[in-house]
Amino acid sequence: MLSLTISERRDLKARAHALNPTILIGDAGLSEGVLKEINLTLLRHELIKIRVSGDDREARAAMLDQICTELDAAPVQHIGKILVVYRPNPENALPAIKKVPQRKGSRKPLTKKQLASRS
């Protein structure tokens, strides 16, 4: 299972907020076909949301652990029936988040006029 630092997990949670679940796990549970589909989706997207239809929280946590150990992925978040999983793809590196330039000697970001004059 892949491990993440706290700051990496926080950044991934922020990126996952806007995502819709791409995998749905039904009442039949986690099967080989579902694991293959999760693997293919992780190859394409790196960061995915999974919706589980069961009501048992321990079963969902066990599914998350099983997915992460079998697919060498990292658990990012488990809220209610939604699981967020991340596995980096070396061919597809996620773009770095750009920081807003700041004024010299100040913690305030540059104004629109100052940003326009820089480009």
Secondary structure in CASP SS format (residue, H / E / C, confidence):
PFRMAT SS
TARGET T0000
AUTHOR 0000-0000-0000
METHOD secondary structure of the structure
MODEL  1
M C 1.00
L C 1.00
S C 1.00
L C 1.00
T C 1.00
I H 1.00
S H 1.00
E H 1.00
R H 1.00
R H 1.00
D H 1.00
L H 1.00
K H 1.00
A H 1.00
R H 1.00
A H 1.00
H C 1.00
A C 1.00
L C 1.00
N C 1.00
P C 1.00
T C 1.00
I E 1.00
L E 1.00
I E 1.00
G C 1.00
D C 1.00
A C 1.00
G C 1.00
L C 1.00
S C 1.00
E H 1.00
G H 1.00
V H 1.00
L H 1.00
K H 1.00
E H 1.00
I H 1.00
N H 1.00
L H 1.00
T H 1.00
L H 1.00
L H 1.00
R H 1.00
H H 1.00
E C 1.00
L E 1.00
I E 1.00
K E 1.00
I E 1.00
R E 1.00
V E 1.00
S C 1.00
G C 1.00
D C 1.00
D C 1.00
R H 1.00
E H 1.00
A H 1.00
R H 1.00
A H 1.00
A H 1.00
M H 1.00
L H 1.00
D H 1.00
Q H 1.00
I H 1.00
C H 1.00
T H 1.00
E H 1.00
L H 1.00
D C 1.00
A C 1.00
A E 1.00
P E 1.00
V E 1.00
Q E 1.00
H E 1.00
I E 1.00
G C 1.00
K C 1.00
I E 1.00
L E 1.00
V E 1.00
V E 1.00
Y E 1.00
R C 1.00
P C 1.00
N E 1.00
P C 1.00
E C 1.00
N E 1.00
A C 1.00
L C 1.00
P C 1.00
A C 1.00
I C 1.00
K C 1.00
K C 1.00
V C 1.00
P C 1.00
Q E 1.00
R C 1.00
K C 1.00
G C 1.00
S C 1.00
R C 1.00
K C 1.00
P E 1.00
L C 1.00
T C 1.00
K H 1.00
K H 1.00
Q H 1.00
L H 1.00
A H 1.00
S H 1.00
R H 1.00
S C 1.00
END
